[in-house]
């Protein structure tokens, strides 16, 4: 809708009386249904990050933060001729932590969007707040299927504004089940989760596919976060020993479970298959001898672009990345920056306006985006609403003595999506 000349003149007079620039008021009235981020000529572009920066799994946050920083460094921390600033909030790995981090970011009207969270539980706390604020969040390591499922009746929690570059747990569960059956020859499976949407979602996904492939799920159980004594559940599983125990737990519970399993009669031949939560260099180190022979699923990027990213990581930080989602965080950051470039409206006074719905629409329209983890296309229908990952940057890794005693990381690949076959299942 256009302003009449009379109304425009009144706006200009009012602006002069208030001491403001009339051009800043009259140049571009925000018509985006979710509102706009309006930056003055000298304002930086501020991106939020909700990452787990403290606690037992802070390596996930450090890993993602490195990916974000490298993406910004590749652009010399500038976009559209402006400095880019990063506002990092600790979302812990809990719903409460995600909620608090999201509230802090949503309170700042110039934040254009957020990268995060790491944990699916934190995402559940953050998503409603980010969505209600009209913002977007792009998660680099959430995998719970519920997060991209909008059907509340079936356990879904997706809301507008949520996207992710990590693979959906449905894909990871199918992949892990195929490895167990085809590479390990497993016919029976036990699953153990901790009530977290991430661990429970993966446990359900692998169980469903394992059954479809002709296997039998003979035990489905749970431990509590903070448990240190795993004797009870291990003894229960040993009554009818499975070929494979699927264990997508975080540290330190996964360490206790694996170490104590060595002392339970009947489980000598059962193989542990862990999830991405234990795909970290600290897992074999903290578990010791018991980690040798364990398989873990985790993110797997390859190719020249990824090798370049690793080289830049070593140059910037020295050590190897502590986990495997840095490439997903790198891609998430570039998705957001590309969306901002597409929707930015330059004002005559040198300011910039970003429509919040326009940012969402630009992300949702992402198709065949060249990422480190593959060609990204953002989907919009449940159970994959907001999923942007091609689902191919995934592998099963085999923990060896080199990871336990020689600081080798990452471990050798036993099975990959790209090859769809085992390269080492022994």
C-alpha positions in Angstrom: 0.0 0.0 0.0 1.4 3.4 -1.0 1.3 6.5 1.3 -0.4 9.6 0.0 1.8 12.7 -0.4 -0.1 14.4 2.4 0.5 11.5 4.8 4.1 11.2 3.8 4.6 14.9 4.5 3.1 14.5 7.9 5.5 11.6 8.6 8.5 13.7 7.5 7.4 16.7 9.7 6.9 14.3 12.7 10.3 12.8 12.1 12.0 16.2 12.1 10.2 17.2 15.3 11.4 14.0 16.9 15.0 14.6 15.7 15.1 11.5 13.5 16.0 11.2 9.9 12.8 11.5 7.7 14.4 9.2 5.2 14.8 6.5 7.8 11.1 6.6 8.6 9.6 7.1 5.2 12.0 5.1 3.0 10.8 1.6 3.7 7.7 0.7 5.8 8.1 -2.9 6.9 5.3 -5.0 5.3 6.6 -8.4 6.2 3.9 -10.3 8.2 6.4 -11.4 10.8 8.2 -8.0 11.1 11.6 -6.9 10.0 15.1 -6.6 11.3 16.0 -3.0 10.5 19.6 -2.1 10.6 21.0 1.5 10.6 23.9 2.3 8.2 26.6 1.4 10.8 24.9 -1.5 12.5 26.5 -5.0 12.2 24.6 -8.1 11.1 24.2 -10.2 14.2 23.7 -13.9 14.1 22.7 -15.9 17.2 24.1 -19.3 18.2 22.5 -21.6 20.7 25.1 -24.2 21.5 26.1 -26.5 24.4 29.1 -24.7 25.8 29.3 -26.3 29.2 28.7 -29.7 30.8 29.6 -33.2 29.8 28.8 -32.8 26.1 30.3 -29.3 25.6 32.4 -30.8 22.8 29.3 -30.7 20.6 29.1 -26.9 21.1 32.9 -26.4 20.5 32.7 -28.5 17.4 29.7 -26.5 16.0 31.2 -23.2 17.0 34.3 -23.9 15.1 32.3 -24.7 12.0 30.3 -21.4 12.4 33.5 -19.4 12.9 35.2 -20.9 9.9 32.2 -20.1 7.7 32.3 -16.5 8.9 36.1 -16.3 8.5 35.8 -17.5 4.9 33.7 -14.3 4.3 36.1 -12.2 6.3 33.3 -11.7 8.8 31.4 -9.4 6.4 28.1 -9.7 4.5 26.5 -7.1 2.3 29.4 -4.7 3.1 28.8 -5.0 6.9 30.6 -6.7 9.8 29.1 -9.9 11.0 28.9 -10.5 14.8 28.1 -13.7 16.6 26.0 -13.8 19.8 26.7 -17.2 21.4 24.3 -18.5 24.1 24.8 -21.7 26.1 21.8 -23.9 25.5 23.2 -26.7 27.6 21.7 -30.0 26.4 18.3 -29.6 28.1 14.9 -28.2 27.2 15.4 -25.6 29.9 18.7 -24.6 28.6 17.3 -24.3 25.1 14.4 -22.2 26.3 16.7 -19.8 28.2 19.1 -19.4 25.3 16.2 -18.8 22.9 14.6 -16.2 25.2 17.9 -14.2 25.3 18.2 -14.2 21.5 14.6 -13.4 20.9 14.8 -10.4 23.1 17.3 -8.8 20.7 15.5 -7.3 17.8 18.5 -7.1 15.5 19.4 -10.8 15.5 18.6 -12.1 12.1 18.6 -15.8 12.9 20.3 -18.5 15.0 22.4 -21.6 14.4 21.6 -24.3 16.9 20.8 -26.1 19.0 23.1 -29.1 19.3 20.9 -31.4 21.3 17.3 -32.3 20.3 16.1 -31.8 23.9 17.4 -28.2 23.8 15.7 -27.7 20.5 12.4 -28.7 22.0 12.8 -25.9 24.5 14.0 -23.3 22.0 11.7 -24.0 19.0 8.4 -22.4 20.3 10.2 -19.3 21.4 12.2 -18.8 18.2 9.1 -19.5 16.1 6.8 -17.1 18.1 9.5 -14.4 17.7 9.3 -14.8 13.9 12.9 -16.0 13.8 14.7 -18.9 12.2 17.0 -21.5 13.7 19.1 -24.0 11.8 20.3 -26.9 13.8 23.6 -28.6 13.0 23.3 -31.7 15.1 19.7 -32.3 16.0 18.5 -35.7 14.7 15.2 -36.5 16.6 12.5 -37.3 14.1 9.9 -35.4 16.2 11.6 -32.1 15.4 10.6 -32.2 11.7 7.2 -33.8 12.3 4.4 -31.4 12.5 1.8 -34.0 13.5 1.4 -33.5 17.2 -0.9 -36.5 17.5 2.0 -38.8 16.4 4.6 -37.1 18.7 5.7 -34.4 16.4 6.9 -30.9 17.6 7.9 -29.1 14.4 7.0 -25.4 14.2 7.6 -22.8 11.5 11.2 -21.4 11.5 12.9 -24.7 12.4 15.5 -26.1 9.9 18.4 -28.5 10.3 21.4 -29.6 8.3 22.0 -32.8 10.3 20.4 -36.0 9.1 16.9 -37.0 10.4 17.1 -39.8 12.9 14.8 -41.9 10.7 17.6 -42.0 8.2 20.2 -42.8 10.7 18.1 -45.5 12.3 17.5 -47.2 9.0 21.2 -47.0 8.2 22.2 -48.5 11.5 19.7 -51.3 11.2 21.0 -52.1 7.7 24.6 -52.3 9.0 23.6 -54.5 11.9 21.7 -57.0 9.6 23.8 -56.9 6.4 27.3 -56.3 7.8 27.2 -57.9 11.2 24.7 -60.6 10.4 22.6 -59.7 13.4 19.3 -61.4 13.9 18.4 -60.0 17.4 18.6 -56.5 18.8 18.3 -54.7 22.1 17.9 -51.0 22.4 18.7 -48.7 25.3 17.8 -45.0 25.5 17.7 -42.4 28.3 14.3 -40.7 27.7 15.9 -37.9 25.6 14.1 -37.2 22.3 17.3 -37.9 20.5 18.1 -41.3 22.0 14.5 -42.4 22.1 13.9 -41.3 18.5 16.9 -43.2 17.2 16.0 -46.3 19.2 12.6 -46.4 17.7 13.9 -45.8 14.2 16.4 -48.6 14.3 13.9 -51.0 15.9 11.4 -50.4 13.2 13.8 -51.0 10.3 15.5 -53.9 12.0 12.1 -55.7 12.2 11.4 -54.8 8.6 14.7 -56.4 7.6 13.7 -59.7 9.3 15.4 -59.3 12.6 13.8 -59.5 16.1 13.9 -56.8 18.7 14.1 -58.7 21.9 14.6 -55.9 24.4 13.7 -52.2 24.6 14.8 -50.5 27.8 16.0 -47.2 29.3 18.4 -45.8 31.8 18.3 -42.4 33.4 20.6 -39.4 32.7 23.1 -39.4 35.5 23.0 -43.2 36.1 26.4 -44.7 37.0 25.4 -48.3 37.9 24.3 -50.2 34.8 24.3 -53.6 36.4 20.5 -53.9 36.6 19.7 -53.3 33.0 22.8 -55.2 31.8 21.7 -58.3 33.8 18.2 -58.0 32.4 19.5 -57.9 28.8 21.8 -60.9 29.5 18.8 -63.1 30.2 18.3 -63.3 26.5 21.6 -62.0 24.9 21.1 -60.1 21.7 23.5 -60.0 18.8 23.6 -56.2 18.9 22.9 -53.7 21.6 21.9 -50.3 20.1 23.2 -47.6 22.5 22.7 -44.0 21.4 23.6 -42.6 24.8 25.6 -39.6 25.7 28.7 -39.5 27.8 29.2 -40.4 30.6 26.3 -43.0 30.7 27.5 -44.6 27.5 31.0 -45.0 29.1 29.6 -46.7 32.2 27.4 -49.0 30.2 30.2 -50.2 27.9 32.8 -50.6 30.7 30.4 -52.5 33.0 29.1 -54.8 30.2 32.5 -56.5 30.2 31.7 -58.0 33.6 28.3 -59.4 32.7 28.1 -63.1 31.9 26.2 -63.9 28.7 27.0 -60.6 26.9 30.5 -61.6 25.7 29.4 -61.9 22.1 27.0 -59.0 22.0 28.2 -56.1 20.0 27.5 -52.5 21.0 26.4 -50.1 18.2 26.4 -46.5 19.4 24.9 -43.3 18.0 26.3 -40.0 17.1 26.3 -38.9 20.7 29.4 -41.1 21.3 31.1 -40.1 18.1 33.7 -38.0 19.9 37.4 -38.5 20.7 36.7 -38.5 24.4 34.5 -41.7 24.2 37.3 -44.2 23.6 39.6 -42.4 25.9 37.1 -42.3 28.8 35.9 -45.9 28.2 39.3 -47.6 27.9 39.6 -51.3 26.8 35.9 -51.8 26.7 35.6 -49.3 23.7 37.6 -51.6 21.4 35.3 -53.3 19.0 32.4 -50.9 19.5 30.8 -49.4 16.4 29.4 -45.9 16.4 27.3 -44.1 13.8 28.2 -40.5 13.0 28.5 -37.8 10.5 30.9 -38.4 7.6 31.9 -35.8 5.2 34.5 -36.3 2.4 35.9 -34.7 -0.7 38.1 -31.8 -1.5 35.9 -29.2 0.1 35.9 -31.0 3.4 39.6 -31.6 3.3 40.0 -27.8 2.8 37.7 -27.2 5.8 39.8 -29.6 7.9 43.0 -27.8 6.8 41.5 -24.5 7.8 40.4 -26.0 11.2 43.9 -27.2 11.9 45.4 -23.8 10.9 42.9 -21.9 13.2 42.6 -24.3 16.2 45.5 -26.7 16.0 43.8 -29.9 17.1 41.3 -32.0 15.2 37.6 -31.2 15.5 36.2 -32.8 18.8 33.1 -34.2 17.1 31.7 -34.7 13.7 29.1 -32.0 13.2 31.4 -29.0 12.3 30.7 -29.4 8.6 27.0 -29.4 9.3 27.4 -26.2 11.3 29.5 -24.7 8.5 26.7 -25.5 6.0 24.0 -24.2 8.4 25.8 -20.8 8.6 26.2 -20.6 4.9 22.5 -21.4 4.4 21.5 -18.5 6.6 24.0 -16.1 5.1 22.8 -17.0 1.6 19.2 -16.5 2.6 20.0 -13.0 4.0 21.7 -12.0 0.8 18.6 -13.0 -1.2 16.1 -11.1 0.9 18.0 -8.0 2.0 16.5 -4.7 1.0 18.8 -1.7 0.8 17.5 1.6 2.0 18.5 5.0 0.5 19.9 6.1 3.9 22.4 3.2 3.8 20.3 1.0 6.1 19.3 -2.6 5.4 16.0 -4.4 6.1 15.4 -8.1 6.4 11.9 -9.4 6.5 11.6 -12.3 8.9 9.0 -14.2 6.9 11.2 -13.5 3.8 14.1 -15.2 5.6 12.0 -18.2 6.4 10.7 -18.4 2.8 14.3 -18.1 1.4 15.5 -21.0 3.5 12.4 -23.1 2.7 13.1 -22.5 -1.0 16.7 -23.8 -0.7 17.4 -26.3 -3.4 20.5 -28.1 -4.4 22.7 -25.8 -2.3 26.4 -26.8 -2.6 27.4 -27.7 1.0 30.3 -29.5 2.5 28.0 -32.3 3.6 26.4 -32.6 0.1 23.8 -30.8 -2.0 21.2 -29.4 0.4 17.5 -29.0 -0.3 15.1 -28.0 2.4 11.9 -30.0 2.6 8.5 -28.7 3.8 6.4 -31.8 4.6 6.2 -34.0 7.7 8.0 -36.0 8.8 10.8 -34.1 7.1 9.6 -30.5 7.5 12.7 -28.3 7.7 15.1 -31.1 6.9 17.8 -29.8 4.5 20.4 -32.6 4.7 20.7 -35.0 1.8 21.2 -37.7 4.4 24.3 -39.0 2.7 27.0 -37.6 5.1 26.7 -40.6 7.4 28.9 -43.6 8.3 29.5 -46.4 10.8 32.9 -46.2 12.5 34.9 -49.0 14.2 36.6 -48.1 17.5 40.1 -49.7 17.6 43.1 -49.6 20.0 44.4 -46.6 18.1 41.5 -44.5 19.2 41.8 -45.7 22.8 45.6 -45.5 23.2 47.1 -43.5 20.4 44.8 -40.5 20.2 43.7 -41.4 16.7 40.6 -39.6 15.5 38.4 -40.1 13.7 38.2 -44.0 13.7 38.2 -46.0 10.5 35.0 -46.2 8.5 33.3 -49.6 8.6 30.2 -48.7 6.5 29.1 -45.6 4.6 26.0 -44.3 2.9 28.0 -43.4 -0.1 29.2 -47.0 -0.7 26.2 -48.7 0.9 28.4 -51.5 1.9 30.8 -52.7 4.6 34.4 -51.9 4.2 35.4 -53.5 7.5 32.9 -55.3 9.6 35.3 -57.4 11.6 
